[in-house]
């Protein structure tokens, strides 16, 4: 093969972000925003990375690895390159490149730093495209595991939930590297983007510092997060009717948000969007992902457009998304 195009989805964490880093369970789903990566051989022997239309707060940018150093404005988007480079390096360890160069071009619909797993999706799509180009037949699960290694190398700490859900798709329960598909259910959700971005690496490190300073305070909070995830799993897999399921899930979302606020990862803007959504009729709303900016989501059966409007009036960018059954895909 001379050229491979692969794509991988964004994700939302429905319950259990941060506590999942401490070995507690979490529930996540792939959503229908995707990152596309094209990999092809070049004659220079070098690795070349091009990014097109990368969305960062207030900016849509395109760049190459050579130009990035001159354009400080590109800010957050440049972080993408770290994941891509590391992903290519890991795949190269597994295959023989025969001195050939590889050019990787990225296009993405996923805002960077929004807590929607843009880094995991770019790592997964890159591993998918480059491994196929080099003739490796990796399963999506194996690609997810390599994606977790990329995150550990670039970020220092990671639970692996983002690359796992991006690689395998659907709706999953995840704990310590093990995942289980939950029965697929359409969730009437609205995602609200604050327009600013948080650094997952810094937020995870901040929680760790506070945990170490006051373990007796943090441990019960993280345990409660873990328990509410198990409760959510019970509700999702039960035979209760849809409306009852949504009502209980909404309550659990609100509790999870309060606990995330307690460990310090909310912001004024996130809380404003969370409360605006509830006032507009959402059954529950919470941060999704690492926090510190980024996104929240609301569960709003029959009220999606009202909630989207309320999020927009509160200064956020609403996105009505669907769960994507598909993870990594070779196009
Ligand atoms: C980020 O999407 C989720 C965190 O729990 C980090 C991780 O699980 O690696 C904050």
Boltz pocket constraint, residues with backbone or C-beta under 6 A from the ligand:
constraints:
  - pocket:
      binder: B
      contacts: [[A, 13], [A, 16], [A, 17], [A, 18], [A, 19], [A, 20], [A, 21], [A, 115], [A, 117], [A, 157], [A, 158], [A, 159], [A, 160], [A, 161], [A, 162], [A, 200], [A, 204], [A, 289], [A, 290]]
      max_distance: 6.0
